[in-house]
Amino acid sequence: MKIFTLAAAMSLSLIALSACGSTTSDRALSGAAIGAGAGAVGGALLGSPIEGALIGGAVGAGAGALTDQDDINLGKPIWR
């Protein structure tokens, strides 16, 4: 049950938020940040926020790098 909850939370955050920015590096960076945050929250609920943040960050970075601007566009990142 714990693994299912963590996987569901990370999948939802990736689908909704992982693709901010217009370049591949922007998308990977924002995806990693969002994934780490969501993973830390999910991990805290399940007992290991550090593991959740590491897994979420890695998955978010991968999802951000594998999507392009036309897939999901949430606008310019805050660091630009």
N, C-alpha and C positions, 0 to 999 in steps of 0.2 A: 504494500500500500504506500509506503514511504517513497519508493522509487517511482511509482506511478504519479504521485503528487508532484514530485520534483520535475519529472519529465513533462508533465502537463504545464506546469508554471513556466518552464524554460521554453517550451514550444510556443506557448501563447505570446511570451515576450518577444521571441524572435520573429514571429509572424507580424506582430504589430509594430515593432520598433527598431529592428536591426538595420534598416537601410537608410540612415540619415546621411546626407552629403552627396556630392556629385562625382568624386573620384573614388577609385578603389580603396586607396589608403584611408580617406575620410570615412568611408562606409565600414571598413574593417575596424577602425579606431572607435567609432561610435557604437558599432555592434558589440565590441568587446566591453566597453563601459556599461552599456545597457544590460548585456548578458551577465556581467559580473554583479551588477546591482541586483538583478532579478535572482541570480543564483545564490547570492548571499542571503536574501530574504527567504528563498525556498529552503536553503540549507539551515538557516536558523530555526525554521519551523520543524525541520527534521533532525536537528541536533548537530550539524556540522556546517556552520556558515563559511568557513574558509574553503572547504572542499566544494561547496556549492558555488562560491565566487570563482574559483579556478575553473571548474567545469563550465559554468555559464559564460565566463569571459572567453574561453577557447571556442565554444560553440557560437557565441555571438560574433566573434571576429571572423570565423569561417563563413557564417551566413552573410555577414556584411561584405566580405570580399567576393563571395560567389554571386551576389546579386548586382544588377546594374541600375542605373538611374531610372530607367523606364519601368522596372519591376515595382518598386515602392519609392515614392519621392515625398519626404517630409520636410523639404526645404533645406536651406543652407545650414551647416553646423554652426554652433555658437562660437567656435574658435576662429571663424573667418569673418 
